[in-house]
Each structure stands twice: as structure tokens, then as C-alpha cells.
Amino acid sequence: MKRRHWLGSVAAMAVPPRAGASQAGAVPLPEYEPRSMLRVKETRVERSRFPVIDIHTHLSWSSPLGKEVAPRMTARPEEILAVMDRKNIRTMVNLTGGYGKALEEVIAYWQKPHPGRFLVFTEPSWNRTPEPGYANFQADELARARQAGAHGLKILKTLGLYLREKVTSGPLVKIDDPRFDPMWEAAGGLKMPVAIHTSDPEAFFLPIDRFNERYEELHAHPDWSFHGKDFPSSRELHEARNRIVARHPRTRFLVLHVGVCEDLEYMSGLLDRYPNMWVEFGARIGELGRQPRTARRFFDRYQDRILFGTDAVPGGDDTPQQVFGERLYEIYYRFLETGDEYFDYAPAPVPPQGRWRISGLGLPEPVLEKVYYRNAERLLSLAPR
Ligand SMILES: [Zn+2]
């Protein structure tokens, strides 16, 4: 390089760094988007190897504390069906169907007009928990929901983290509070699986500081933190959930988000202990895919009790790892089916749940078939296809 050109390029480097950068040239964390220099295999999986039952989606919402309100549909069936057909999704299970009249509306909107394509779960009416006679009311309500067409019961992390003795005030209600026992028991009798979300990522229970591996996520959503105040530890919540699984062996519990996805050894212990416990991995391929060898062993060992789920929500961009769409499903298929290395777990410029990338599991066909739909058929007592 001629000296003139060399000086020119030094001058170019010396131009003031882009807006927002410090004088030393440091890039603010939110602006840092490193591009990987790895040249490794990239496989595009446009359609899943087998038809999919997505056991964890949100096609409608009702009030999280269980007040009976009109449901809010997150999309129209036609737009969802178009994506389903292109991505080989046979069925989507809408977990947040609410209860009572709202549930009937949700079933009439999604499930009835499209048999086999959409299934709806019901939710408890948490706002009635302080009332005397709640325990039996809720058990009977579940039977009514079954009659109305609900296929299972969904428990949001509301139980354990939000629901209080006077609904919004007082001490937190424990997950294994005995007043829910008739409901868990009824679910078993009605063959309605209980899809239960307990706690949250372990890092959400730690201080939001420079040591927190989900710092950016928590910094953007401080309300997702359960550090301090009167919140129990994450493990205490999981242990309370384990006690209800143990107390109701006839009831099948689908532990959402793989329970403690950061600790598959702990989860293996639970799956060994409780034959009525199943798991689903919605919004957790970021966790599984950063420990691909441990995760692969986990899938091999529990291949009969792991279900495909995405936690997909149509619209919105608050949680890129959950935005319903073709890109989301392609990432899941790539993760399950290929041995690709170091790719993004979410359709986003920066990995939203922590700055790392994932590797695929390369599951064999018999395991894929179970995870994609056979296990869901069994859990939901659907006629095998
Ligand atoms: Zn969810």
C-alpha cells in the first residue's frame, strides 16, 4: 500500500465514531451485533420431516388473573392456517382459552369450524380462589369445560408468582395449596392433561447486574424479574409443582418450557421419579441448543414424553423467539433435525434471551416422529393418524 493510501485509511478510522459510541470507541451493548465469521453448514428446513402438533401456542388471551372478560383473539384462523399448511403443521393447541363464556367463544372461533386443526385448553378462574367452596366449584367447572370441548387445562406462571390470597393482595398462594387438589384430580378423571408453566428462567431470580446472563432481556423488561420482594426461589416453585405431580399420579402434567431447562440433570431425576410428568420445549431451544450433547441424551432417554411446542404468539415483536411465523418454525425444525452448528435460535438481529447461538440435535427419525406428533396424540388421547 502506498503511504498516501495508508494515511488515508488511518484518517478514515479516525473519523468520529458513530453516534452513541463513547470517545474511546466502545460500542454500547444494545448496538453490538457481531457477525459470525464461521463457515459452517447451513441447512434450510422448510417443512418438518413429520406433521406437527404444536402443543403450546396463544391464539387468544383472557385476563391473567382469571376475571371473566371477553377473549382477545391474536389472529384470524385463515392467516394461521396458511402458515400451518406451508410448514406442515397439522394442529395448533391454543392453551389460553379462558373459561366460562369466554372459553365457549374461543372454541366457537378456532376449534369448531376447523376440526383437528385447532384445539383449545381451558384455564382456572383464579379470581374466585378466595371464595368458600372454590375447590369443588373449580373441579365442576373443569367438567363443564370438557363438555364445552376443552382438551386440557392450562396453568400460567400466575400460580406461584402472581396469584395472592386476596387475588391481587396478601401472601402469594402456593402452587401445592390443597384447595386445588379437586381440580388436579378432576383433570385426571376427565383425561385432560395439565399444561403447567412454573417459575421462569433461573436468571430471572437473580439480580439484574453484569453477572446476569440474561441482562439485556431483563434490562429491557425489568417487570420479568422475580428477584427479591416476597418471591420464592425458582427451585422452591418447582418443588411445590413436583409435590402436586406426586399427589395426583392419575393426572398427566405437561411441564412447559422443560421446567428447569438450564439443569437437565435435575429434570431427568423428575422424569425418572414421576411417570405422569411430560415436558414441552416452547421458547427454550435457546437453552437446549447451547448444550446440544446433553440435550441429545435427554431427548434419547425421554423420547416418549417430550412434546413439540413453540409458545408462538401471532403478531407483536416483544419476544422475537415467540413471534408466530414461517421463520420461527424453520428454526425449530433445523434445531431438531440437523446437526448444524452455531445458528440463531430466534428470528432477531441479536439473540434475545442471551448472547449465544445454538447447535442442532440431529434427532433420528423415530424420535422426530414421536416429538413432532405421536407423543401429543397420546397425551391428548387423540385417535392416532
Ligand atoms: Zn406460553
Residues whose N, C-alpha, C, O or C-beta is under 5 A from the ligand:
A	BS01	ZN	D311
